[in-house]
Amino acid sequence: MTKDTLWDRFLKPFFNAFLLDKEQLQQTQRAIDWDVEIQELRDPSINYPQYYKNQNFHGISGGYLSSTAAITYDPITQYVLPPNEALLRQALLDRIVGYPKKIIDLGCGTGSGTLLLKRRFPDSQVIGIDLSPYMLAMARYRAKQKNLIIDWRQGIAENTTLASGSVNLITVSLVFHELPTQIIKSVLAEAFRLLVPGGQILIFDGNQELISRTSWLTSIFEEPYIREYAQGNLDAWLSSLGFVEVKTEDLWLVHQISRAVKPA
Ligand SMILES: C[S@@+](CC[C@H](N)C(=O)[O-])C[C@H]1O[C@@H](n2cnc3c(N)ncnc32)[C@H](O)[C@@H]1O
């Protein structure tokens, strides 16, 4: 059931009336053959976890499992990442050390961060993993438009089934505030398993310290797990799993970026 959030009461009608280009949305909806894409991207061996399929994120019924979620995600996201989405995504890129050969973007969504990673590291193998085949279809459409070769896979971030010790860089952007704490810890443990010794993880998300002190921020959107996310501490979670060089920086007050390394 959708909660009576600030988003539902004021922002959604405002976005619908003034900020969303309906013509453009319809064009994108028509440009993608959703049935074919979902058929190709859906891995039938994957069962959607309870915490994922029974929730409405951003007040969208059905969460990320619809073409509506996939086509509206980017037009909305550009307005809800102050001061500027491009600047924040660049801040993550700026903190990557070296030239990672194999990169995984966990919970890649429509690929906004993944596309930038491939642009920045054109010789690397870049894999985008997400639970929603609809978000992946949108990501694949965007990558095709930009002629970028990225491997899009439906997968569960906390259980990717990929080989241990095989990845140089893992990124997780804007995912953790939407997960129960136990699952965040499992995703971090999975990242630790996947990384080569010396491999790095970068996490971009809401500022836990600030959100925990500013309850109205958590009631803008319907985000079922954001309060427990805010009460936690990413540095502590990373350190307890054995990551080293753990560092979280505030980013434009409302966001944070964490970087950590698997010991060499
Ligand atoms: C807010 S979006 C962020 C998308 C993208 N990382 C970005 O920066 O725009 C969260 C994404 O995480 C995905 N997701 C949530 N839980 C997941 C899980 N356990 N495994 C894989 N993907 C997950 C959702 O399907 C959704 O596409």
The ligand as an ORCA input file, in Angstrom:
! r2SCAN-3c Opt
* xyz 0 1
  C      17.587      3.561     -6.739
  S      17.984      2.394     -7.983
  C      19.698      2.779     -8.295
  C      20.088      2.458     -9.701
  C      21.497      2.861    -10.119
  N      22.505      2.203     -9.318
  C      21.705      4.341    -10.094
  O      22.729      4.792     -9.562
  O      20.881      5.085    -10.640
  C      18.125      0.871     -7.077
  C      18.312     -0.336     -7.993
  O      18.746     -1.446     -7.198
  C      18.117     -2.617     -7.684
  N      18.157     -3.605     -6.593
  C      17.567     -3.524     -5.383
  N      17.868     -4.594     -4.641
  C      18.679     -5.371     -5.395
  C      19.338     -6.614     -5.180
  N      19.233     -7.274     -4.038
  N      20.084     -7.135     -6.172
  C      20.205     -6.471     -7.366
  N      19.613     -5.299     -7.627
  C      18.859     -4.749     -6.649
  C      16.737     -2.146     -8.085
  O      16.119     -3.041     -8.982
  C      17.035     -0.781     -8.692
  O      17.269     -0.872    -10.077
*
